[in-house]
């Protein structure tokens, strides 16, 4: 491994706060990925009349467990539950509610406060807050990571081409960046989202239109600096192709500074999605999203547990990403130990 890279990794890893934040973020992401197995109204396993079923992965008709309808089984039905227990057993998730499960059996008025039945309470539609938070975290983190990856790929590619070839290509690229940078991003996102079908991938593509710009400048500057250095000139003299020079000789150095932007870009993607969901221009109605939970908190000020839940979730998630970003910044700081 390159000595400089090894030194930067050591600098990051010896930063206790950044190291713990990395562990915390990974665990939070893994837990959110397992939301279907942690919070669901479908059993993890069902043993019925000598056969084993996994409703959390597959849908079974009610007739499979003694019902009379061919529709999907309602495992919270007293008849189905008793029938399964009389001929076998079932294992429910830790939280027996999905993000869209309405608890019609609750005797408390909705939204209900935290209890042994709902650990963080429910919203005004009787949906479990903890289950919705888990599913919303998965959506938000995946959205931020995918948006960052796609923005990084596009921004680095355009910045590399601009900086390496320069001239007219660089001039046209810079004018395009100035145009995109001057646009009111959030307003345009709201306008585009208002007449297009809301959805995960649609919003992702819309935000990608503006998300690549911040990566271009750093990469372009590094390529402008490095393209006239001796080792690049020597490679050109030896007949090395432009593609090889870009990807093997210059790009690794250009990516060092770009890495520090990644956690902040993830934060930007999460907050953009949250803002659109809060305003009603984000994910489809009924989807689990952090912005929708915020909207629930605003509309139900008499239920403070909703606001407190989303506040602490956002505080923990964004704090972890900020600490990771600070660790990366210190690791690649040319005036610090990571230089």
C-alpha positions in Angstrom: 0.0 0.0 0.0 1.2 3.5 -0.8 3.0 5.1 2.2 0.9 8.3 2.0 -2.4 6.4 1.9 -1.3 4.2 4.8 -0.4 7.3 6.9 -3.8 8.9 6.1 -5.7 5.7 7.0 -3.7 5.5 10.3 -4.5 9.1 11.0 -8.2 8.5 10.5 -8.3 5.3 12.5 -6.4 6.8 15.5 -9.0 9.5 15.7 -11.2 7.9 18.3 -14.3 10.0 17.6 -14.2 9.2 13.9 -13.5 5.5 14.5 -16.5 5.2 16.8 -18.7 7.2 14.4 -17.7 4.8 11.6 -18.7 1.8 13.7 -21.9 3.5 14.7 -22.9 4.4 11.2 -22.1 0.9 9.9 -24.2 -0.7 12.6 -27.1 1.8 12.1 -27.0 1.0 8.3 -26.9 -2.7 8.9 -29.8 -2.6 11.4 -31.8 -0.5 8.9 -31.1 -3.0 6.1 -32.6 -5.7 8.4 -35.8 -3.7 9.0 -38.0 -6.4 7.4 -36.7 -9.0 9.9 -36.8 -6.6 12.9 -40.2 -4.8 12.3 -42.8 -6.6 10.4 -46.4 -7.9 10.8 -45.4 -11.1 8.9 -43.9 -13.9 11.0 -40.3 -14.8 10.5 -41.1 -18.5 10.6 -44.3 -20.6 10.8 -44.4 -24.3 11.6 -47.8 -25.6 10.5 -48.9 -29.2 10.2 -45.3 -30.5 9.8 -44.2 -27.8 7.2 -42.1 -24.7 7.7 -43.0 -21.4 6.1 -41.2 -18.0 5.9 -44.0 -15.4 5.5 -41.4 -12.5 5.9 -39.9 -13.6 2.6 -42.9 -15.2 0.7 -46.6 -14.5 0.6 -49.0 -17.4 1.4 -52.8 -17.4 0.9 -55.0 -17.7 4.0 -56.2 -21.1 2.8 -52.7 -22.4 3.6 -53.3 -21.9 7.3 -57.0 -22.9 7.5 -58.6 -19.7 6.2 -61.3 -19.5 3.5 -59.9 -16.7 1.4 -57.1 -16.9 -1.2 -55.8 -13.4 -0.4 -52.6 -12.9 1.6 -52.8 -14.2 5.1 -53.5 -11.7 8.0 -51.3 -13.3 10.7 -52.6 -10.8 13.3 -56.1 -12.3 12.8 -57.2 -14.1 16.0 -58.6 -17.0 13.9 -55.4 -17.5 11.9 -53.2 -17.1 15.0 -55.1 -19.6 17.0 -55.2 -22.1 14.1 -51.4 -21.9 13.7 -50.8 -22.3 17.4 -53.1 -25.3 17.5 -51.2 -27.1 14.7 -47.7 -25.7 15.2 -46.0 -22.4 16.2 -44.9 -19.1 14.7 -42.1 -16.7 15.5 -42.8 -13.0 15.1 -40.2 -10.2 14.7 -39.1 -8.2 17.8 -41.4 -5.4 16.6 -44.6 -7.0 15.3 -45.5 -4.1 13.1 -44.4 -3.0 9.6 -44.0 0.7 8.6 -47.6 0.6 7.1 -49.3 -1.5 9.7 -52.3 0.2 11.3 -52.9 -1.0 14.8 -56.7 -1.3 14.9 -56.6 -3.4 18.0 -55.2 -0.6 20.2 -57.6 0.8 22.8 -55.7 4.1 23.1 -56.7 7.1 21.0 -54.2 7.8 18.1 -51.6 9.0 18.2 -50.8 6.8 21.2 -47.9 7.5 23.6 -45.0 5.1 24.1 -45.9 1.8 25.8 -45.0 -1.8 25.9 -47.1 -2.3 22.8 -45.5 0.6 20.9 -42.1 1.5 22.2 -42.0 5.0 20.6 -45.7 5.4 20.3 -47.8 5.7 17.2 -48.7 8.4 14.7 -52.2 9.7 14.0 -52.9 6.7 11.8 -52.0 4.1 14.4 -48.7 3.2 12.7 -45.7 2.3 14.9 -43.2 5.1 15.1 -40.2 2.8 15.7 -41.0 0.6 12.7 -41.4 3.6 10.5 -38.1 5.1 11.7 -36.2 1.9 10.9 -37.6 1.7 7.4 -37.1 5.4 6.9 -33.5 5.2 7.9 -32.9 2.5 5.3 -34.5 4.6 2.6 -32.6 7.7 3.5 -29.2 6.2 4.0 -29.4 4.2 0.8 -30.6 7.3 -1.1 -27.7 9.3 0.3 -25.1 6.6 -0.5 -26.4 5.9 -4.0 -26.7 9.6 -4.8 -23.2 10.2 -3.6 -21.8 7.3 -5.6 -23.4 8.4 -8.8 -22.5 12.1 -8.3 -18.9 11.1 -7.5 -18.6 9.1 -10.7 -20.1 11.7 -12.9 -18.4 14.7 -11.2 -14.9 13.1 -11.2 -15.3 12.0 -14.8 -16.2 15.4 -16.0 -13.6 17.1 -13.8 -10.9 14.8 -15.1 -11.8 15.4 -18.7 -11.9 19.2 -18.2 -8.7 19.4 -16.3 -6.6 17.0 -18.4 -7.6 18.3 -21.9 -8.3 21.9 -21.0 -9.0 24.4 -23.8 -12.4 24.5 -25.4 -13.6 21.4 -23.4 -12.7 23.1 -20.1 -14.3 26.4 -21.2 -17.6 24.7 -22.1 -17.6 22.6 -19.0 -17.1 25.7 -16.7 -19.9 27.6 -18.4 -22.2 24.6 -17.8 -21.2 24.5 -14.2 -21.8 28.2 -13.7 -25.3 27.8 -15.2 -26.2 24.8 -12.9 -24.6 26.5 -9.8 -26.8 29.6 -10.3 -30.0 27.6 -10.3 -32.2 27.5 -7.1 -31.8 23.8 -6.6 -34.5 23.2 -4.0 -37.1 25.1 -5.9 -36.3 23.3 -9.1 -36.6 20.0 -7.3 -40.0 20.9 -6.0 -41.1 22.0 -9.5 -39.9 18.8 -11.1 -41.3 16.6 -8.4 -44.7 18.3 -8.6 -45.4 17.0 -12.2 -43.5 13.7 -12.2 -44.5 10.5 -10.4 -42.8 10.5 -7.1 -40.5 7.6 -6.3 -37.1 6.6 -5.1 -35.3 6.4 -8.5 -37.1 9.4 -10.0 -36.0 11.7 -7.2 -32.5 10.2 -7.3 -32.2 11.1 -11.0 -33.6 14.6 -10.5 -31.1 15.3 -7.6 -28.2 13.8 -9.7 -28.7 16.7 -12.1 -27.3 19.1 -9.5 -25.4 16.7 -7.2 -22.3 16.2 -9.4 -21.1 19.9 -9.5 -19.3 20.0 -6.1 -16.9 17.2 -7.2 -15.8 18.7 -10.4 -13.8 21.7 -9.0 -11.4 19.7 -6.9 -10.7 17.1 -9.5 -10.3 19.6 -12.3 -7.9 21.7 -10.2 -5.7 18.6 -9.5 -5.7 17.6 -13.2 -4.8 21.1 -14.3 -1.9 21.1 -11.8 -0.7 17.5 -12.6 -1.0 17.4 -16.4 2.3 19.4 -16.8 4.3 17.6 -14.2 7.4 15.7 -15.2 6.0 12.2 -14.6 3.0 13.0 -16.8 5.2 14.5 -19.5 7.5 11.5 -19.4 4.5 9.1 -19.7 3.2 11.0 -22.8 6.7 10.8 -24.3 6.8 7.1 -23.8 3.5 6.8 -25.7 1.3 6.0 -22.7 -2.4 6.5 -23.7 -4.4 9.4 -22.3 -6.8 7.0 -20.6 -4.0 5.2 -18.8 -2.4 8.5 -17.6 -5.8 9.8 -16.4 -6.8 6.7 -14.4 -3.5 5.4 -13.2 -1.2 8.4 -12.7 -3.4 11.4 -11.9 -6.8 10.3 -10.7 -5.6 8.5 -7.5 -4.1 11.8 -6.3 -7.1 13.8 -7.3 -9.5 11.4 -5.4 -7.6 12.0 -2.1 -9.1 15.4 -1.5 -12.5 14.4 -3.1 -13.0 11.7 -0.4 -13.4 14.4 2.2 -16.6 15.6 0.5 -18.3 12.2 0.6 -19.9 12.3 4.1 -21.1 15.8 3.5 -22.6 14.8 0.2 -24.4 11.9 1.9 -25.8 14.4 4.5 -26.9 16.7 1.6 -28.7 13.8 -0.1 -30.5 12.8 3.1 -31.5 16.3 4.0 -32.8 17.0 0.4 -34.9 13.9 0.5 -36.1 14.7 4.0 -37.0 18.3 3.0 -39.0 17.1 -0.1 -40.8 14.5 2.0 -41.6 17.1 4.6 -43.1 19.4 2.0 -45.0 16.6 0.3 -43.0 16.4 -2.9 -40.9 13.3 -2.0 -41.6 9.6 -1.7 -45.1 8.3 -2.5 -47.8 8.8 0.1 -47.6 6.2 2.8 -43.9 5.5 2.4 -41.7 5.5 5.4 -39.5 8.6 5.3 -37.9 10.9 7.8 -39.6 13.9 6.3 -43.0 12.3 6.6 -42.4 11.6 10.3 -41.3 15.2 10.7 -44.6 16.2 9.1 -46.5 14.0 11.5 -44.7 15.7 14.4 -45.6 19.2 13.1 -49.3 18.2 12.7 -49.5 16.5 16.1 -47.8 18.9 18.5 -49.9 17.3 21.3 -47.9 14.1 20.7 -44.3 15.2 21.6 -43.0 11.6 21.3 -43.1 11.8 17.5 -41.0 15.0 17.4 -38.6 13.8 20.0 -38.1 10.5 18.2 -37.3 12.0 14.8 -35.1 14.7 16.5 -32.9 12.1 18.2 -32.8 9.9 15.1 -31.7 12.8 12.8 -29.3 14.1 15.5 -27.5 10.7 15.8 -27.4 10.0 12.0 -26.1 13.4 11.0 -23.6 13.6 14.0 -22.1 10.2 12.9 -21.6 11.4 9.4 -20.2 14.8 10.5 -17.6 13.0 12.7 -16.6 10.7 9.9 -16.3 13.7 7.6 -14.1 15.5 10.1 -11.9 12.5 10.5 -11.4 12.2 6.7 -10.7 16.0 6.5 -8.0 15.7 9.1 -6.5 12.6 7.5 -5.9 14.2 4.1 -5.0 17.7 5.5 -1.7 18.5 3.9 -0.7 20.6 7.0 -1.6 17.8 9.4 -0.3 14.3 10.2 -2.1 12.8 7.3 0.0 14.7 4.7 
